[in-house]
Amino acid sequence: MLSVKDAQNFVDYPNYWPQPYIDLSQLKQQEIELGRNLFYDPILSEDSSISCSSCHLQATGFTHIDHNVSHGIYGRKGTRNAPSLQNLAWNKTFHWDGGVTRLSGQAVNPITHPAEMNFTMKGVLKRLNRSEKYKGLLKDFSKEKNYTSSLLLHSLAQFTASLVSCQSKYDEMKAGKIIFTEQEEKGYQLFKQNCSACHTEPLFMRNEYASNGLPIDSTLKDIGRFSITHKNNDSLTFKIPSLRNCEVTFPYMHDGRFKKLKEVINHYTNESLVHSNYLDKRLKRSIKLSEMDKKDLLSFLLTLTDRKFLTNKQYSFPK
């Protein structure tokens, strides 16, 4: 395992992983702690009713599971399923459409979005600078006398960059500490044959966008990355998410239309999928799995659950 001492082991990851795009050696414990306090504090929302953690719960892989799309203040609904927050340092872009290119600027979107926190950066900073709690946290590590947008966003990015998941059963197998059961091994081989082109080991994601053949939701009418690039090839494409902790990160897909992993597997093995418009070329080959194959594949996917990550007190609500 590699570790960054300044962050006191917040950011350990295996030696065989690729280098992250964010320099984890720059993470600082006190800045991470400030970011953690902000992440769990509803002070960031207009009516002080929701926090970042309202849509990103640790026990469910830092996403939500009680509704298909994100919910904001006053019961307002977003248009997309809240993505899981894990291994963000290995992401080039953020959000389902890649509309944000830097983690240090990502938090502006939920803070100011009308269907999420519906606040202003000016309003947030005014609150923080009046708060005795946050005045004290600021004195702990910064020479700054007041909070700035840069400091706020930097601190949140420090915390979310520290959310590294790499201690699942799969990781123990890769480290030679355990061996898979026969069913898990069969599922692993099926995964490598049919799924790994998009969900590439060891992060089980790609910094790419693809259309997986889902018909457009008639209510949401979400056209995906096309709304950012306005390129025809990006129509109905969405970011390829990580499958790590997928056991607990339901519902699935950008619009949360599937509640069970079995439904997801059935989607990709549906013979009619290959005839879908805008389908990514990697899915043009029909995936044929027996019912037992599907069970084996599911068994493997469960090895990607990282219980230590889901219960790590360093990531939990600050005491």
ZADO-1210 file (C-alpha; in nm, 4 decimals, padded with zeros to 6 digits):
<atoms>
<atom x="00.0000" y="00.0000" z="00.0000" code="MET" pos="1"/>
<atom x="00.1095" y="00.3565" z="-00.0690" code="LEU" pos="2"/>
<atom x="00.0266" y="00.6176" z="00.1886" code="SER" pos="3"/>
<atom x="00.0540" y="00.9921" z="00.2242" code="VAL" pos="4"/>
<atom x="00.1854" y="01.0743" z="00.5694" code="LYS" pos="5"/>
<atom x="00.0528" y="01.4288" z="00.5822" code="ASP" pos="6"/>
<atom x="-00.2987" y="01.2933" z="00.5531" code="ALA" pos="7"/>
<atom x="-00.2290" y="01.0281" z="00.8193" code="GLN" pos="8"/>
<atom x="-00.3237" y="00.7293" z="00.6067" code="ASN" pos="9"/>
<atom x="-00.6467" y="00.8828" z="00.4742" code="PHE" pos="10"/>
<atom x="-00.5283" y="00.8051" z="00.1249" code="VAL" pos="11"/>
<atom x="-00.3695" y="00.4629" z="00.1177" code="ASP" pos="12"/>
<atom x="-00.4032" y="00.2794" z="-00.2129" code="TYR" pos="13"/>
<atom x="-00.2436" y="-00.0312" z="-00.3673" code="PRO" pos="14"/>
<atom x="00.0886" y="-00.0121" z="-00.5495" code="ASN" pos="15"/>
<atom x="-00.0578" y="-00.1563" z="-00.8694" code="TYR" pos="16"/>
<atom x="-00.3156" y="00.1204" z="-00.9043" code="TRP" pos="17"/>
<atom x="-00.2509" y="00.3927" z="-01.1624" code="PRO" pos="18"/>
<atom x="-00.1319" y="00.7315" z="-01.0452" code="GLN" pos="19"/>
<atom x="-00.4223" y="00.9613" z="-00.9501" code="PRO" pos="20"/>
<atom x="-00.4873" y="01.2868" z="-01.1327" code="TYR" pos="21"/>
<atom x="-00.4979" y="01.4722" z="-00.8019" code="ILE" pos="22"/>
<atom x="-00.1706" y="01.4784" z="-00.6086" code="ASP" pos="23"/>
<atom x="-00.2688" y="01.3035" z="-00.2871" code="LEU" pos="24"/>
<atom x="00.0607" y="01.4001" z="-00.1266" code="SER" pos="25"/>
<atom x="-00.0801" y="01.7519" z="-00.1041" code="GLN" pos="26"/>
<atom x="-00.3699" y="01.6532" z="00.1183" code="LEU" pos="27"/>
<atom x="-00.3435" y="01.7932" z="00.4693" code="LYS" pos="28"/>
<atom x="-00.5188" y="01.6499" z="00.7728" code="GLN" pos="29"/>
<atom x="-00.6535" y="01.9800" z="00.9049" code="GLN" pos="30"/>
<atom x="-00.7861" y="02.0818" z="00.5655" code="GLU" pos="31"/>
<atom x="-00.9493" y="01.7424" z="00.5240" code="ILE" pos="32"/>
<atom x="-01.1109" y="01.7870" z="00.8656" code="GLU" pos="33"/>
<atom x="-01.2468" y="02.1272" z="00.7708" code="LEU" pos="34"/>
<atom x="-01.3848" y="01.9777" z="00.4511" code="GLY" pos="35"/>
<atom x="-01.5440" y="01.6945" z="00.6464" code="ARG" pos="36"/>
<atom x="-01.7190" y="01.9394" z="00.8784" code="ASN" pos="37"/>
<atom x="-01.8484" y="02.1345" z="00.5802" code="LEU" pos="38"/>
<atom x="-01.9582" y="01.8170" z="00.3993" code="PHE" pos="39"/>
<atom x="-02.1861" y="01.7169" z="00.6875" code="TYR" pos="40"/>
<atom x="-02.3162" y="02.0640" z="00.7702" code="ASP" pos="41"/>
<atom x="-02.6523" y="02.1913" z="00.6350" code="PRO" pos="42"/>
<atom x="-02.5146" y="02.5431" z="00.6745" code="ILE" pos="43"/>
<atom x="-02.4322" y="02.5221" z="00.3023" code="LEU" pos="44"/>
<atom x="-02.7996" y="02.5185" z="00.1984" code="SER" pos="45"/>
<atom x="-03.0303" y="02.8191" z="00.1795" code="GLU" pos="46"/>
<atom x="-03.2683" y="02.7004" z="00.4516" code="ASP" pos="47"/>
<atom x="-03.0043" y="02.5020" z="00.6446" code="SER" pos="48"/>
<atom x="-03.1993" y="02.1805" z="00.5880" code="SER" pos="49"/>
<atom x="-02.9643" y="01.9658" z="00.3790" code="ILE" pos="50"/>
<atom x="-02.5936" y="01.8995" z="00.3594" code="SER" pos="51"/>
<atom x="-02.3714" y="01.7274" z="00.1039" code="CYS" pos="52"/>
<atom x="-02.4197" y="01.4103" z="00.3068" code="SER" pos="53"/>
<atom x="-02.7962" y="01.4260" z="00.2545" code="SER" pos="54"/>
<atom x="-02.7421" y="01.2880" z="-00.0956" code="CYS" pos="55"/>
<atom x="-02.4084" y="01.1185" z="-00.0249" code="HIS" pos="56"/>
<atom x="-02.4390" y="00.8803" z="00.2700" code="LEU" pos="57"/>
<atom x="-02.1281" y="00.6907" z="00.3759" code="GLN" pos="58"/>
<atom x="-02.3059" y="00.3607" z="00.4462" code="ALA" pos="59"/>
<atom x="-02.4299" y="00.3516" z="00.0870" code="THR" pos="60"/>
<atom x="-02.1030" y="00.4384" z="-00.0827" code="GLY" pos="61"/>
<atom x="-02.1632" y="00.8120" z="-00.0467" code="PHE" pos="62"/>
<atom x="-02.4798" y="00.8148" z="-00.2535" code="THR" pos="63"/>
<atom x="-02.8501" y="00.7924" z="-00.1679" code="HIS" pos="64"/>
<atom x="-03.0794" y="00.4921" z="-00.1941" code="ILE" pos="65"/>
<atom x="-03.4267" y="00.6145" z="-00.1037" code="ASP" pos="66"/>
<atom x="-03.5166" y="00.7772" z="-00.4367" code="HIS" pos="67"/>
<atom x="-03.4102" y="00.7586" z="-00.7991" code="ASN" pos="68"/>
<atom x="-03.2953" y="01.1203" z="-00.8385" code="VAL" pos="69"/>
<atom x="-03.1448" y="01.3684" z="-00.5945" code="SER" pos="70"/>
<atom x="-03.3708" y="01.5691" z="-00.3644" code="HIS" pos="71"/>
<atom x="-03.2939" y="01.9252" z="-00.2570" code="GLY" pos="72"/>
<atom x="-03.4439" y="02.1853" z="-00.0254" code="ILE" pos="73"/>
<atom x="-03.8220" y="02.2321" z="-00.0124" code="TYR" pos="74"/>
<atom x="-03.8580" y="01.8781" z="-00.1504" code="GLY" pos="75"/>
<atom x="-03.7360" y="01.9815" z="-00.4941" code="ARG" pos="76"/>
<atom x="-03.6224" y="01.7006" z="-00.7218" code="LYS" pos="77"/>
<atom x="-03.3173" y="01.6966" z="-00.9430" code="GLY" pos="78"/>
<atom x="-03.2952" y="01.5175" z="-01.2745" code="THR" pos="79"/>
<atom x="-03.0187" y="01.2644" z="-01.2016" code="ARG" pos="80"/>
<atom x="-02.9215" y="00.9928" z="-00.9597" code="ASN" pos="81"/>
<atom x="-02.6608" y="01.1198" z="-00.7119" code="ALA" pos="82"/>
<atom x="-02.3262" y="00.9610" z="-00.8064" code="PRO" pos="83"/>
<atom x="-02.1209" y="00.7654" z="-00.5565" code="SER" pos="84"/>
<atom x="-01.8243" y="00.9576" z="-00.4138" code="LEU" pos="85"/>
<atom x="-01.5202" y="00.7312" z="-00.4102" code="GLN" pos="86"/>
<atom x="-01.1755" y="00.7355" z="-00.5669" code="ASN" pos="87"/>
<atom x="-01.2440" y="01.0812" z="-00.7091" code="LEU" pos="88"/>
<atom x="-00.8726" y="01.1536" z="-00.7351" code="ALA" pos="89"/>
<atom x="-00.8666" y="00.9175" z="-01.0349" code="TRP" pos="90"/>
<atom x="-01.1396" y="01.1093" z="-01.2189" code="ASN" pos="91"/>
<atom x="-01.0623" y="01.3588" z="-01.4937" code="LYS" pos="92"/>
<atom x="-01.4138" y="01.5038" z="-01.4955" code="THR" pos="93"/>
<atom x="-01.7153" y="01.5009" z="-01.2669" code="PHE" pos="94"/>
<atom x="-02.0929" y="01.4630" z="-01.2838" code="HIS" pos="95"/>
<atom x="-02.2784" y="01.2316" z="-01.5193" code="TRP" pos="96"/>
<atom x="-02.2150" y="01.4652" z="-01.8126" code="ASP" pos="97"/>
<atom x="-01.8583" y="01.5701" z="-01.7279" code="GLY" pos="98"/>
<atom x="-01.9647" y="01.9305" z="-01.6929" code="GLY" pos="99"/>
<atom x="-01.7051" y="01.9916" z="-01.4200" code="VAL" pos="100"/>
<atom x="-01.3375" y="01.9386" z="-01.4933" code="THR" pos="101"/>
<atom x="-01.1841" y="02.0120" z="-01.1525" code="ARG" pos="102"/>
<atom x="-01.2776" y="01.8648" z="-00.8156" code="LEU" pos="103"/>
<atom x="-01.1812" y="02.1945" z="-00.6530" code="SER" pos="104"/>
<atom x="-01.4729" y="02.3621" z="-00.8293" code="GLY" pos="105"/>
<atom x="-01.7308" y="02.0853" z="-00.8167" code="GLN" pos="106"/>
<atom x="-01.9140" y="02.1966" z="-00.5015" code="ALA" pos="107"/>
<atom x="-02.0294" y="02.5214" z="-00.6614" code="VAL" pos="108"/>
<atom x="-02.2888" y="02.3289" z="-00.8601" code="ASN" pos="109"/>
<atom x="-02.4853" y="02.1670" z="-00.5748" code="PRO" pos="110"/>
<atom x="-02.4545" y="02.4743" z="-00.3519" code="ILE" pos="111"/>
<atom x="-02.6050" y="02.7071" z="-00.6124" code="THR" pos="112"/>
<atom x="-02.8383" y="02.4715" z="-00.8008" code="HIS" pos="113"/>
<atom x="-03.2081" y="02.5605" z="-00.7430" code="PRO" pos="114"/>
<atom x="-03.3047" y="02.1928" z="-00.7076" code="ALA" pos="115"/>
<atom x="-03.0288" y="02.1193" z="-00.4570" code="GLU" pos="116"/>
<atom x="-02.9018" y="02.3700" z="-00.1976" code="MET" pos="117"/>
<atom x="-03.0324" y="02.6807" z="-00.3784" code="ASN" pos="118"/>
<atom x="-02.7841" y="02.9139" z="-00.2108" code="PHE" pos="119"/>
<atom x="-02.5149" y="03.1602" z="-00.3139" code="THR" pos="120"/>
<atom x="-02.1439" y="03.1467" z="-00.2445" code="MET" pos="121"/>
<atom x="-02.1718" y="03.4930" z="-00.0918" code="LYS" pos="122"/>
<atom x="-02.4436" y="03.3726" z="00.1440" code="GLY" pos="123"/>
<atom x="-02.2471" y="03.0658" z="00.2512" code="VAL" pos="124"/>
<atom x="-01.9331" y="03.2694" z="00.3217" code="LEU" pos="125"/>
<atom x="-02.1323" y="03.5203" z="00.5255" code="LYS" pos="126"/>
<atom x="-02.2637" y="03.2402" z="00.7461" code="ARG" pos="127"/>
<atom x="-01.9241" y="03.0756" z="00.7882" code="LEU" pos="128"/>
<atom x="-01.7577" y="03.4015" z="00.8846" code="ASN" pos="129"/>
<atom x="-02.0238" y="03.4616" z="01.1503" code="ARG" pos="130"/>
<atom x="-01.9982" y="03.1093" z="01.2938" code="SER" pos="131"/>
<atom x="-01.7931" y="03.0642" z="01.6101" code="GLU" pos="132"/>
<atom x="-01.7389" y="02.6995" z="01.5180" code="LYS" pos="133"/>
<atom x="-01.5930" y="02.7794" z="01.1779" code="TYR" pos="134"/>
<atom x="-01.3915" y="03.0730" z="01.3094" code="LYS" pos="135"/>
<atom x="-01.2260" y="02.8241" z="01.5430" code="GLY" pos="136"/>
<atom x="-01.1611" y="02.5727" z="01.2662" code="LEU" pos="137"/>
<atom x="-01.0098" y="02.8467" z="01.0520" code="LEU" pos="138"/>
<atom x="-00.7642" y="02.9465" z="01.3257" code="LYS" pos="139"/>
<atom x="-00.6507" y="02.5836" z="01.3576" code="ASP" pos="140"/>
<atom x="-00.4733" y="02.5717" z="01.0241" code="PHE" pos="141"/>
<atom x="-00.4991" y="02.8890" z="00.8200" code="SER" pos="142"/>
<atom x="-00.3510" y="03.2357" z="00.8359" code="LYS" pos="143"/>
<atom x="-00.6655" y="03.3637" z="00.6660" code="GLU" pos="144"/>
<atom x="-00.8929" y="03.5775" z="00.8810" code="LYS" pos="145"/>
<atom x="-01.2060" y="03.5006" z="00.6816" code="ASN" pos="146"/>
<atom x="-01.3458" y="03.2273" z="00.4630" code="TYR" pos="147"/>
<atom x="-01.3201" y="03.2740" z="00.0889" code="THR" pos="148"/>
<atom x="-01.4773" y="03.0810" z="-00.1972" code="SER" pos="149"/>
<atom x="-01.1384" y="02.9331" z="-00.2753" code="SER" pos="150"/>
<atom x="-01.0865" y="02.8086" z="00.0796" code="LEU" pos="151"/>
<atom x="-01.4371" y="02.6640" z="00.1025" code="LEU" pos="152"/>
<atom x="-01.4109" y="02.4738" z="-00.2253" code="LEU" pos="153"/>
<atom x="-01.0537" y="02.3642" z="-00.1589" code="HIS" pos="154"/>
<atom x="-01.1473" y="02.2161" z="00.1796" code="SER" pos="155"/>
<atom x="-01.4439" y="02.0226" z="00.0397" code="LEU" pos="156"/>
<atom x="-01.2208" y="01.8907" z="-00.2406" code="ALA" pos="157"/>
<atom x="-00.9579" y="01.7838" z="00.0135" code="GLN" pos="158"/>
<atom x="-01.2136" y="01.5737" z="00.2008" code="PHE" pos="159"/>
<atom x="-01.3773" y="01.4181" z="-00.1038" code="THR" pos="160"/>
<atom x="-01.0383" y="01.3403" z="-00.2608" code="ALA" pos="161"/>
<atom x="-00.9525" y="01.1472" z="00.0544" code="SER" pos="162"/>
<atom x="-01.2456" y="00.9070" z="00.0027" code="LEU" pos="163"/>
<atom x="-01.0465" y="00.6103" z="-00.1259" code="VAL" pos="164"/>
<atom x="-01.2072" y="00.2656" z="-00.1441" code="SER" pos="165"/>
<atom x="-00.9547" y="-00.0149" z="-00.1918" code="CYS" pos="166"/>
<atom x="-01.0140" y="-00.2774" z="00.0783" code="GLN" pos="167"/>
<atom x="-01.2814" y="-00.5023" z="-00.0688" code="SER" pos="168"/>
<atom x="-01.2622" y="-00.8805" z="-00.0996" code="LYS" pos="169"/>
<atom x="-01.1495" y="-00.8253" z="-00.4576" code="TYR" pos="170"/>
<atom x="-00.8568" y="-00.6195" z="-00.3302" code="ASP" pos="171"/>
<atom x="-00.7659" y="-00.8870" z="-00.0787" code="GLU" pos="172"/>
<atom x="-00.7673" y="-01.1407" z="-00.3617" code="MET" pos="173"/>
<atom x="-00.5415" y="-00.9192" z="-00.5741" code="LYS" pos="174"/>
<atom x="-00.3052" y="-00.8857" z="-00.2786" code="ALA" pos="175"/>
<atom x="-00.2901" y="-01.2646" z="-00.2448" code="GLY" pos="176"/>
<atom x="-00.4487" y="-01.2651" z="00.0998" code="LYS" pos="177"/>
<atom x="-00.7517" y="-01.4746" z="00.0048" code="ILE" pos="178"/>
<atom x="-00.8851" y="-01.6720" z="-00.2906" code="ILE" pos="179"/>
<atom x="-01.2276" y="-01.6402" z="-00.4455" code="PHE" pos="180"/>
<atom x="-01.4928" y="-01.9047" z="-00.4042" code="THR" pos="181"/>
<atom x="-01.5608" y="-02.1130" z="-00.7134" code="GLU" pos="182"/>
<atom x="-01.8692" y="-01.9056" z="-00.7912" code="GLN" pos="183"/>
<atom x="-01.6887" y="-01.5751" z="-00.7434" code="GLU" pos="184"/>
<atom x="-01.4049" y="-01.6898" z="-00.9684" code="GLU" pos="185"/>
<atom x="-01.6477" y="-01.7930" z="-01.2409" code="LYS" pos="186"/>
<atom x="-01.8168" y="-01.4565" z="-01.2108" code="GLY" pos="187"/>
<atom x="-01.4808" y="-01.2816" z="-01.2294" code="TYR" pos="188"/>
<atom x="-01.3978" y="-01.4554" z="-01.5566" code="GLN" pos="189"/>
<atom x="-01.7400" y="-01.3661" z="-01.6969" code="LEU" pos="190"/>
<atom x="-01.6844" y="-01.0061" z="-01.5916" code="PHE" pos="191"/>
<atom x="-01.3488" y="-00.9883" z="-01.7670" code="LYS" pos="192"/>
<atom x="-01.5025" y="-01.1336" z="-02.0837" code="GLN" pos="193"/>
<atom x="-01.8109" y="-00.9138" z="-02.0966" code="ASN" pos="194"/>
<atom x="-01.7826" y="-00.6042" z="-01.8762" code="CYS" pos="195"/>
<atom x="-01.4221" y="-00.4961" z="-01.8341" code="SER" pos="196"/>
<atom x="-01.3996" y="-00.2979" z="-02.1590" code="ALA" pos="197"/>
<atom x="-01.5988" y="-00.0235" z="-01.9878" code="CYS" pos="198"/>
<atom x="-01.5541" y="-00.1029" z="-01.6186" code="HIS" pos="199"/>
<atom x="-01.1801" y="-00.1507" z="-01.6211" code="THR" pos="200"/>
<atom x="-00.9840" y="-00.2916" z="-01.3284" code="GLU" pos="201"/>
<atom x="-00.8719" y="-00.1973" z="-01.0708" code="PRO" pos="202"/>
<atom x="-01.0986" y="00.1081" z="-01.0410" code="LEU" pos="203"/>
<atom x="-01.3819" y="-00.0552" z="-01.2383" code="PHE" pos="204"/>
<atom x="-01.4500" y="00.2654" z="-01.4308" code="MET" pos="205"/>
<atom x="-01.3223" y="00.4639" z="-01.7250" code="ARG" pos="206"/>
<atom x="-01.2888" y="00.8370" z="-01.7722" code="ASN" pos="207"/>
<atom x="-01.5154" y="00.8091" z="-02.0737" code="GLU" pos="208"/>
<atom x="-01.8781" y="00.8594" z="-02.1716" code="TYR" pos="209"/>
<atom x="-02.0956" y="00.6019" z="-02.3378" code="ALA" pos="210"/>
<atom x="-02.4512" y="00.5222" z="-02.4336" code="SER" pos="211"/>
<atom x="-02.5640" y="00.1910" z="-02.2900" code="ASN" pos="212"/>
<atom x="-02.8821" y="00.1715" z="-02.4934" code="GLY" pos="213"/>
<atom x="-03.1270" y="00.2969" z="-02.2327" code="LEU" pos="214"/>
<atom x="-03.4295" y="00.4642" z="-02.3887" code="PRO" pos="215"/>
<atom x="-03.4573" y="00.8299" z="-02.2926" code="ILE" pos="216"/>
<atom x="-03.6818" y="00.8993" z="-01.9942" code="ASP" pos="217"/>
<atom x="-03.9956" y="01.0651" z="-02.1318" code="SER" pos="218"/>
<atom x="-04.0247" y="01.2935" z="-01.8286" code="THR" pos="219"/>
<atom x="-03.6642" y="01.3910" z="-01.7603" code="LEU" pos="220"/>
<atom x="-03.5634" y="01.4043" z="-02.1272" code="LYS" pos="221"/>
<atom x="-03.1959" y="01.3911" z="-02.0270" code="ASP" pos="222"/>
<atom x="-02.9692" y="01.3950" z="-02.3338" code="ILE" pos="223"/>
<atom x="-02.6490" y="01.3428" z="-02.1347" code="GLY" pos="224"/>
<atom x="-02.3121" y="01.4826" z="-02.2359" code="ARG" pos="225"/>
<atom x="-02.4598" y="01.6368" z="-02.5507" code="PHE" pos="226"/>
<atom x="-02.5890" y="01.9198" z="-02.3305" code="SER" pos="227"/>
<atom x="-02.2244" y="02.0086" z="-02.2539" code="ILE" pos="228"/>
<atom x="-02.0486" y="01.9501" z="-02.5867" code="THR" pos="229"/>
<atom x="-02.3361" y="01.9801" z="-02.8398" code="HIS" pos="230"/>
<atom x="-02.1664" y="01.7072" z="-03.0414" code="LYS" pos="231"/>
<atom x="-02.3931" y="01.4496" z="-03.2018" code="ASN" pos="232"/>
<atom x="-02.1687" y="01.1640" z="-03.0908" code="ASN" pos="233"/>
<atom x="-02.2317" y="01.2628" z="-02.7300" code="ASP" pos="234"/>
<atom x="-02.6076" y="01.2335" z="-02.7529" code="SER" pos="235"/>
<atom x="-02.7426" y="01.0161" z="-02.4694" code="LEU" pos="236"/>
<atom x="-02.3929" y="00.9385" z="-02.3394" code="THR" pos="237"/>
<atom x="-02.3166" y="00.9452" z="-01.9688" code="PHE" pos="238"/>
<atom x="-02.0049" y="00.8941" z="-01.7635" code="LYS" pos="239"/>
<atom x="-01.9050" y="00.5309" z="-01.7078" code="ILE" pos="240"/>
<atom x="-01.9299" y="00.4941" z="-01.3284" code="PRO" pos="241"/>
<atom x="-01.7246" y="00.2754" z="-01.0990" code="SER" pos="242"/>
<atom x="-01.8730" y="-00.0570" z="-00.9948" code="LEU" pos="243"/>
<atom x="-01.6948" y="-00.0505" z="-00.6617" code="ARG" pos="244"/>
<atom x="-01.9453" y="-00.0853" z="-00.3769" code="ASN" pos="245"/>
<atom x="-02.2224" y="-00.1369" z="-00.6326" code="CYS" pos="246"/>
<atom x="-02.3946" y="-00.3742" z="-00.3888" code="GLU" pos="247"/>
<atom x="-02.5002" y="-00.0738" z="-00.1781" code="VAL" pos="248"/>
<atom x="-02.5163" y="00.2135" z="-00.4304" code="THR" pos="249"/>
<atom x="-02.8599" y="00.1418" z="-00.5759" code="PHE" pos="250"/>
<atom x="-03.0593" y="00.2668" z="-00.7589" code="PRO" pos="251"/>
<atom x="-02.8558" y="00.2371" z="-01.0769" code="TYR" pos="252"/>
<atom x="-02.8055" y="00.4341" z="-01.3992" code="MET" pos="253"/>
<atom x="-02.7999" y="00.8120" z="-01.4408" code="HIS" pos="254"/>
<atom x="-03.1726" y="00.8332" z="-01.3687" code="ASP" pos="255"/>
<atom x="-03.1895" y="00.5612" z="-01.1041" code="GLY" pos="256"/>
<atom x="-03.4339" y="00.3529" z="-01.3048" code="ARG" pos="257"/>
<atom x="-03.3026" y="00.0155" z="-01.1827" code="PHE" pos="258"/>
<atom x="-03.3258" y="-00.0782" z="-00.8164" code="LYS" pos="259"/>
<atom x="-03.1462" y="-00.4140" z="-00.8284" code="LYS" pos="260"/>
<atom x="-02.8202" y="-00.5345" z="-00.9786" code="LEU" pos="261"/>
<atom x="-03.0133" y="-00.8197" z="-01.1366" code="LYS" pos="262"/>
<atom x="-03.2078" y="-00.5645" z="-01.3427" code="GLU" pos="263"/>
<atom x="-02.8818" y="-00.4086" z="-01.4586" code="VAL" pos="264"/>
<atom x="-02.7445" y="-00.7460" z="-01.5673" code="ILE" pos="265"/>
<atom x="-03.0695" y="-00.8261" z="-01.7457" code="ASN" pos="266"/>
<atom x="-03.0467" y="-00.4964" z="-01.9344" code="HIS" pos="267"/>
<atom x="-02.7031" y="-00.5774" z="-02.0738" code="TYR" pos="268"/>
<atom x="-02.8019" y="-00.9322" z="-02.1674" code="THR" pos="269"/>
<atom x="-03.1247" y="-00.8328" z="-02.3387" code="ASN" pos="270"/>
<atom x="-03.0872" y="-00.9445" z="-02.7021" code="GLU" pos="271"/>
<atom x="-03.2726" y="-00.6383" z="-02.8297" code="SER" pos="272"/>
<atom x="-03.0064" y="-00.4100" z="-02.6814" code="LEU" pos="273"/>
<atom x="-02.7768" y="-00.4435" z="-02.9826" code="VAL" pos="274"/>
<atom x="-03.0425" y="-00.2778" z="-03.1991" code="HIS" pos="275"/>
<atom x="-03.0621" y="00.0373" z="-02.9832" code="SER" pos="276"/>
<atom x="-02.9773" y="00.3711" z="-03.1435" code="ASN" pos="277"/>
<atom x="-02.6648" y="00.5508" z="-03.0200" code="TYR" pos="278"/>
<atom x="-02.5374" y="00.2300" z="-02.8577" code="LEU" pos="279"/>
<atom x="-02.1666" y="00.2288" z="-02.7729" code="ASP" pos="280"/>
<atom x="-01.9676" y="00.0042" z="-03.0072" code="LYS" pos="281"/>
<atom x="-01.8426" y="-00.2010" z="-02.7113" code="ARG" pos="282"/>
<atom x="-02.1991" y="-00.3199" z="-02.6558" code="LEU" pos="283"/>
<atom x="-02.2738" y="-00.4110" z="-03.0153" code="LYS" pos="284"/>
<atom x="-02.1778" y="-00.7692" z="-02.9404" code="ARG" pos="285"/>
<atom x="-02.4666" y="-00.9551" z="-02.7772" code="SER" pos="286"/>
<atom x="-02.3881" y="-01.0737" z="-02.4237" code="ILE" pos="287"/>
<atom x="-02.5317" y="-01.4189" z="-02.3667" code="LYS" pos="288"/>
<atom x="-02.5464" y="-01.5400" z="-02.0070" code="LEU" pos="289"/>
<atom x="-02.7404" y="-01.8281" z="-01.8574" code="SER" pos="290"/>
<atom x="-02.9302" y="-01.7763" z="-01.5336" code="GLU" pos="291"/>
<atom x="-02.6443" y="-01.9472" z="-01.3497" code="MET" pos="292"/>
<atom x="-02.3933" y="-01.7210" z="-01.5261" code="ASP" pos="293"/>
<atom x="-02.5863" y="-01.4205" z="-01.4026" code="LYS" pos="294"/>
<atom x="-02.5726" y="-01.5491" z="-01.0471" code="LYS" pos="295"/>
<atom x="-02.1997" y="-01.6083" z="-01.0786" code="ASP" pos="296"/>
<atom x="-02.1466" y="-01.2572" z="-01.2163" code="LEU" pos="297"/>
<atom x="-02.3501" y="-01.1103" z="-00.9328" code="LEU" pos="298"/>
<atom x="-02.1434" y="-01.3087" z="-00.6840" code="SER" pos="299"/>
<atom x="-01.8292" y="-01.1445" z="-00.8217" code="PHE" pos="300"/>
<atom x="-01.9798" y="-00.7958" z="-00.8124" code="LEU" pos="301"/>
<atom x="-02.0429" y="-00.8418" z="-00.4410" code="LEU" pos="302"/>
<atom x="-01.6685" y="-00.8867" z="-00.3867" code="THR" pos="303"/>
<atom x="-01.6289" y="-00.5181" z="-00.4764" code="LEU" pos="304"/>
<atom x="-01.7998" y="-00.4102" z="-00.1529" code="THR" pos="305"/>
<atom x="-01.5561" y="-00.2375" z="00.0804" code="ASP" pos="306"/>
<atom x="-01.7003" y="-00.2623" z="00.4317" code="ARG" pos="307"/>
<atom x="-01.4060" y="-00.0774" z="00.5842" code="LYS" pos="308"/>
<atom x="-01.4677" y="00.2168" z="00.3528" code="PHE" pos="309"/>
<atom x="-01.8378" y="00.2204" z="00.4360" code="LEU" pos="310"/>
<atom x="-01.7691" y="00.2310" z="00.8104" code="THR" pos="311"/>
<atom x="-01.4391" y="00.4206" z="00.8305" code="ASN" pos="312"/>
<atom x="-01.4776" y="00.6745" z="01.1127" code="LYS" pos="313"/>
<atom x="-01.2350" y="00.9096" z="00.9362" code="GLN" pos="314"/>
<atom x="-01.5039" y="00.9634" z="00.6747" code="TYR" pos="315"/>
<atom x="-01.8009" y="00.9767" z="00.9125" code="SER" pos="316"/>
<atom x="-01.9905" y="01.2629" z="01.0724" code="PHE" pos="317"/>
<atom x="-01.7381" y="01.4626" z="01.2787" code="PRO" pos="318"/>
<atom x="-01.7762" y="01.4293" z="01.6545" code="LYS" pos="319"/>
</atoms>
